[in-house]
Amino acid sequence: NRRELHIAPGTAAGGSIKHALNLPAGSLLDNQDLLSCGPLHPLRMLDDWRRIREEYLRTLYSEFQFSFAEFHRDLLTNSKTVREAESVTVWVGTGLAEQLLLAWMPQFFRLLGIELEKLQVIQFSNDPSTGHEIQSVGILSPDKLKTHPPAAPLGERALASLDQAWAAVT
């Protein structure tokens, strides 16, 4: 069902989520932008954001002409898919990159003119069997992802907290 969209924090997490939930094509996008590295500017125009982030990533990999568009499930280059979804679930662990993605998502929704009520989060904290902190969704096996925490909407307080966090890093 294309109306339900999942956002994974990277390709590895995306592949595991797709496999775990047996998601149909077009119902999952991957965030390729590791937000814990490089400059973070206020999100005002999507093309400017993408250009600045790509330019930074090219400084890390000078031999590679990095472009988000090269990844067919990339979040930044598939904003139309996000706009058309009835609900969007972002999957995150406790690590900095994924928490920054969570703080970035309301900014992204506002920029695209999408109602924030459509956004929900699946937040992993600790592995119930080991007690270990789950910093990245990408380290979890499909079996662990099948027993994910429930998706939760972002209420006013959570959104205000995420907005404060985003303002602090930009």
Secondary structure, DSSP 8 states (H G I E B T S, - for coil): -TTEEEEESSHHHHHHHHHHHT--TTSEEE----TTSS-------HHHHHHHHHHHHHHHSTTS---GGGSTTBSTT-HHHHHH-SEEEEEE-SSHHHHHHHHHHHHHHHHHT--GGGEEEEE--B-TTT--B---GGGS-HHHHHT----EE--HHHHHHHHHHHHHH-
